[in-house]
Amino acid sequence: MCKAQITLFEPRTKRARMDRYVFMTVTVADGYSGLEHRASMALICNRSDLPVQGRLEMTDGYRTYLGLCSHEYFHT
């Protein structure tokens, strides 16, 4: 998702404006929020949204989490 957004906003160079970007995620029993910063984002998601080792299919919760990541990265 980051590569697609960088290509959208930097079509000539295809390079992000920052050398490093950090996705900080806090998992909770019930929560959903995010805030972007210049070179990082702070996210809150449900524990159940994250992938489980050994489960191959993508869950709706994980798709929602990735949407949150994409949304906050877009603001950057």
Residue frames as a rotation matrix with the C-alpha (Angstrom) as fourth column:
MET 1
0.569 0.822 0.000 0.00
0.822 -0.569 0.000 0.00
0.000 0.000 -1.000 0.00
CYS 2
0.381 -0.505 -0.774 2.87
0.180 -0.781 0.598 2.37
-0.907 -0.368 -0.206 0.78
LYS 3
-0.663 -0.680 0.312 4.47
0.399 0.031 0.916 1.77
-0.633 0.733 0.251 -2.60
ALA 4
-0.158 0.699 0.697 1.17
0.969 -0.025 0.245 2.48
0.188 0.715 -0.674 -4.38
GLN 5
0.788 0.484 -0.381 0.67
0.571 -0.806 0.156 5.74
-0.232 -0.341 -0.911 -2.49
ILE 6
-0.012 -0.865 -0.501 4.27
0.152 -0.497 0.855 6.86
-0.988 -0.066 0.137 -3.04
THR 7
-0.690 -0.211 0.692 3.82
0.676 0.153 0.721 6.21
-0.258 0.965 0.037 -6.78
LEU 8
0.310 0.901 0.304 0.59
0.938 -0.342 0.056 8.25
0.154 0.268 -0.951 -6.72
PHE 9
0.905 0.113 -0.411 2.11
0.270 -0.898 0.347 11.29
-0.330 -0.425 -0.843 -4.98
GLU 10
0.147 -0.920 -0.362 5.69
-0.529 -0.383 0.758 11.02
-0.836 0.080 -0.543 -6.30
PRO 11
0.884 0.330 0.331 5.19
0.045 0.645 -0.763 9.65
-0.466 0.689 0.555 -9.84
ARG 12
0.728 -0.655 -0.204 8.51
-0.497 -0.298 -0.815 10.97
0.473 0.694 -0.542 -11.12
THR 13
-0.231 -0.921 0.314 10.86
-0.889 0.068 -0.453 9.82
0.396 -0.384 -0.834 -8.36
LYS 14
0.493 0.537 -0.685 8.74
-0.159 0.829 0.536 7.03
0.856 -0.156 0.494 -6.82
ARG 15
-0.519 -0.687 -0.509 10.51
0.512 0.228 -0.829 7.81
0.685 -0.690 0.233 -3.54
ALA 16
0.565 0.672 -0.479 8.99
0.773 -0.228 0.592 8.72
0.288 -0.704 -0.649 -0.19
ARG 17
0.521 -0.330 0.787 9.98
-0.188 -0.944 -0.271 12.05
0.832 -0.006 -0.554 1.37
MET 18
0.515 -0.356 0.780 11.25
-0.841 -0.035 0.539 10.27
-0.165 -0.934 -0.317 4.47
ASP 19
-0.378 -0.764 -0.523 13.98
-0.788 0.562 -0.251 7.65
0.485 0.318 -0.814 4.76
ARG 20
-0.914 0.070 -0.399 12.15
0.259 0.860 -0.441 5.64
0.312 -0.506 -0.804 7.42
TYR 21
-0.248 0.896 0.368 8.50
-0.746 -0.419 0.517 5.31
0.618 -0.146 0.772 8.43
VAL 22
-0.989 -0.141 -0.034 7.27
-0.074 0.693 -0.717 3.52
0.124 -0.707 -0.696 11.56
PHE 23
-0.041 0.990 -0.133 3.86
-0.338 0.111 0.935 1.87
0.940 0.084 0.330 12.04
MET 24
-0.945 -0.236 0.225 3.28
-0.274 0.201 -0.940 1.79
0.176 -0.951 -0.255 15.82
THR 25
-0.103 0.945 -0.310 0.32
-0.319 0.264 0.910 -0.37
0.942 0.193 0.274 16.78
VAL 26
-0.834 0.032 0.551 -1.29
-0.538 0.176 -0.824 -0.87
-0.123 -0.984 -0.130 20.18
THR 27
-0.508 0.687 -0.519 -3.75
0.026 0.615 0.788 -3.73
0.861 0.387 -0.330 20.41
VAL 28
-0.765 0.380 0.519 -6.73
-0.628 -0.268 -0.730 -3.58
-0.139 -0.885 0.444 22.76
ALA 29
-0.674 0.593 0.441 -9.86
0.373 0.788 -0.489 -5.60
-0.637 -0.165 -0.753 23.48
ASP 30
0.283 0.807 0.518 -12.06
0.942 -0.134 -0.306 -3.08
-0.178 0.575 -0.799 21.65
GLY 31
0.276 -0.201 -0.940 -10.74
0.072 -0.971 0.229 -0.02
-0.959 -0.131 -0.253 19.84
TYR 32
0.188 -0.189 0.964 -10.00
0.976 0.143 -0.163 1.54
-0.107 0.972 0.211 16.49
SER 33
0.916 0.066 -0.396 -8.11
0.064 -0.998 -0.018 4.77
-0.397 -0.009 -0.918 15.88
GLY 34
0.217 -0.896 0.388 -5.06
0.974 0.225 -0.026 6.23
-0.064 0.383 0.921 14.21
LEU 35
0.884 -0.066 -0.462 -2.96
-0.031 -0.996 0.082 9.36
-0.466 -0.058 -0.883 13.98
GLU 36
0.594 -0.693 0.408 -0.25
0.738 0.269 -0.619 10.08
0.320 0.669 0.672 11.45
HIS 37
0.597 -0.550 -0.584 2.96
0.064 -0.693 0.718 11.97
-0.800 -0.467 -0.378 12.08
ARG 38
0.445 -0.456 -0.771 5.74
-0.841 -0.509 -0.184 13.08
-0.309 0.730 -0.610 9.78
ALA 39
-0.311 -0.648 -0.695 7.59
-0.800 0.574 -0.177 9.76
0.514 0.501 -0.696 9.82
SER 40
-0.992 0.049 -0.119 5.33
0.102 0.866 -0.490 7.46
0.079 -0.498 -0.863 11.81
MET 41
-0.148 0.974 0.172 1.78
-0.517 -0.224 0.826 6.61
0.843 0.033 0.536 12.72
ALA 42
-0.916 0.008 0.401 0.18
-0.368 0.386 -0.846 5.56
-0.161 -0.922 -0.351 15.99
LEU 43
-0.332 0.795 -0.508 -2.60
-0.497 0.311 0.810 3.02
0.802 0.521 0.292 15.60
ILE 44
-0.619 0.281 0.733 -5.06
-0.600 0.433 -0.672 1.30
-0.506 -0.857 -0.100 17.91
CYS 45
-0.230 0.583 -0.780 -6.82
-0.739 0.417 0.529 -1.86
0.633 0.698 0.335 16.79
ASN 46
0.689 0.529 0.495 -8.60
-0.717 0.594 0.364 -4.89
-0.102 -0.606 0.789 18.19
ARG 47
-0.292 -0.791 0.538 -6.32
-0.661 0.573 0.484 -7.81
-0.691 -0.214 -0.690 19.04
SER 48
0.080 0.437 0.896 -8.60
0.272 0.855 -0.442 -10.01
-0.959 0.279 -0.050 16.98
ASP 49
0.859 0.238 -0.453 -7.95
-0.307 -0.470 -0.828 -7.87
-0.410 0.850 -0.331 13.87
LEU 50
0.032 -0.953 -0.302 -4.35
-0.960 -0.114 0.257 -8.99
-0.280 0.282 -0.918 13.53
PRO 51
0.295 0.061 -0.954 -3.33
-0.628 0.765 -0.145 -12.16
0.721 0.641 0.264 11.68
VAL 52
0.609 -0.080 0.789 -2.89
-0.621 0.571 0.537 -15.42
-0.493 -0.817 0.298 13.53
GLN 53
-0.457 -0.858 -0.236 0.09
-0.854 0.349 0.385 -17.63
-0.248 0.377 -0.892 12.77
GLY 54
-0.863 0.067 0.500 -1.01
0.134 0.986 0.098 -20.59
-0.486 0.151 -0.861 10.67
ARG 55
0.241 0.969 0.054 -4.20
0.456 -0.064 -0.888 -18.93
-0.857 0.238 -0.457 9.38
LEU 56
-0.625 -0.580 0.522 -3.78
0.685 -0.088 0.723 -18.32
-0.373 0.810 0.452 5.65
GLU 57
0.031 0.712 0.702 -6.98
0.888 -0.342 0.307 -16.45
0.458 0.614 -0.643 4.79
MET 58
-0.908 -0.269 0.321 -7.27
0.147 -0.923 -0.357 -12.70
0.393 -0.276 0.877 5.29
THR 59
-0.326 0.809 -0.489 -9.97
0.925 0.165 -0.343 -11.82
-0.197 -0.564 -0.802 7.81
ASP 60
0.435 0.572 0.695 -12.31
0.636 -0.742 0.212 -8.85
0.637 0.350 -0.687 7.59
GLY 61
0.906 -0.115 -0.407 -10.69
0.297 -0.511 0.806 -7.49
-0.300 -0.852 -0.429 10.76
TYR 62
-0.074 -0.997 0.013 -7.21
0.626 -0.037 0.779 -7.57
-0.776 0.066 0.627 9.23
ARG 63
-0.230 0.088 0.969 -8.53
0.910 -0.334 0.246 -5.93
0.345 0.939 -0.003 6.07
THR 64
0.821 0.555 0.135 -9.99
0.441 -0.766 0.468 -3.19
0.363 -0.324 -0.874 8.31
TYR 65
0.574 -0.701 -0.424 -6.62
0.359 -0.250 0.899 -2.77
-0.736 -0.668 0.108 10.06
LEU 66
-0.391 -0.731 0.560 -4.84
0.836 -0.028 0.548 -2.47
-0.385 0.682 0.622 6.70
GLY 67
0.242 0.579 0.779 -7.43
0.779 -0.595 0.200 0.13
0.579 0.558 -0.595 5.67
LEU 68
0.943 0.041 -0.330 -6.56
0.272 -0.666 0.695 2.12
-0.191 -0.745 -0.639 8.80
CYS 69
0.043 -0.998 -0.049 -2.84
0.551 -0.018 0.834 1.87
-0.833 -0.063 0.549 7.96
SER 70
-0.354 -0.131 0.926 -3.51
0.928 -0.173 0.331 3.02
0.116 0.976 0.183 4.40
HIS 71
0.646 0.695 0.314 -5.74
0.627 -0.719 0.301 5.88
0.435 0.003 -0.900 5.55
GLU 72
0.814 -0.366 -0.452 -3.16
0.190 -0.567 0.802 7.25
-0.549 -0.738 -0.391 7.99
TYR 73
-0.223 -0.927 0.301 -0.27
0.668 0.080 0.740 6.80
-0.710 0.366 0.601 5.53
PHE 74
0.093 0.371 0.924 -2.30
0.942 -0.334 0.040 8.73
0.323 0.867 -0.380 2.94
HIS 75
0.950 0.276 -0.145 -2.32
0.311 -0.864 0.396 11.75
-0.016 -0.421 -0.907 5.26
THR 76
0.279 -0.930 -0.238 1.47
0.400 -0.112 0.909 11.66
-0.873 -0.349 0.341 5.40
